[in-house]
Amino acid sequence: MRAYIIFSGTGPILVLTTYPALTDRRLIEKLAHKGIGKFIAYEVPTPRVHEIYGVPYEVIAADLEIAEDLRVLDFNGHHIFSCFSFAELGDPIKCGDGQAG
């Protein structure tokens, strides 16, 4: 399980995914299908996400055990920013304009 804060044209979202990497072609295609074709993302530690979100995290994580997929855990940018410090963010992952990584 991986967690990412994804910044796109509509603002940040927090997602959980079972794909091995955010740059996985299948995951990028899923995001594009949802209207997210260009983004900057940061991986955040899943234990910290679990600590913050508790039961909603557990429900989504259980749902993701069935198949490789992604789920939005939070789409409230203000809440996401108040929960995570910059120190908790991994290296930026840029995707769009035909490029990933």
N, C-alpha and C positions, 0 to 999 in steps of 0.2 A: 504494500500500500504506500502510495506517495501523496503528498499534499502540495499544492502550488497556489500561490497568489498570482493571478493572471490579470495584467493591466491591458485593456483593449480600449477601443474608441468609446465604449459605453461605461467605462469605469472598471474598478477592480472586482474580481470574484475570487472566492476560495473554492477550489475543487479538490476532490479526492479521486484517485484513479489507481487502477491495477495495471495499467500499461507500464512496461519497464522503463520508459523514459518519455519526457514531454515531447521530444523530437521524433517519437515513433510516428511513422507515416499515417497509421490508422487513427491515432489520436488527433493528429493535425487535421485529418479529413473530418473527423467528428466535430472538432471545434469550428472548422470552416462551414460545415453544414448548419451550425448554430449561429452563423454570422460573425464568427471570430476568425478572420483570415490573417490578421496582423496583430502581434502582441509582444509584450515583454513580460516574462514570468520569473518568479523566484520560488524555489523549493523551500518549504518550511518543515520543521521536524514534526512528524506525525504524533509522537508522544505529547508534544506541546498542543497540537490541534485537539487531540483527545482530551487533554486537561481542560482546555477552554470550552469545548462544545459538548462534552459529556455524552448524554444519551443520543442526541441527534447524530453525532459522529458514529456511535456504535450501530445505530440503525442503518446508516448509509454504508458503513464498512461491511456489515453483514450482507446487505444487498449486493455489494460488489464481489462477494466471495463466489457468486454464481458464475460470473463471466467477466472477461476483460472489458472494462468500460470506464466511464467517468461520471461523477455526480457533482453538482454544485452544492456545496455545504453552506455557503453564505454569499449573498450578493449585495450586502450593505457595506459600501466602501468605508463609511465612517466607523462602523463596528470593527471591520477588519483592521483598519489602521490603529484603532485604539487597543487592539488585542496583541499585536505583534510589534516588536521593536525592529529597527533596521538591523541590529546585530543578529537577529534570528533568521534573517533572509540569506539564502544561499546565493551563489553567483547568478547574474542575470542570464536568462535564456531568451534570445530574440528570434522571432519567427515572423515571416511575412515577406512580401516582395520576392517570392520564390526562393527564400533562404531560410534555413533552420540552423540553430546552434549559436 
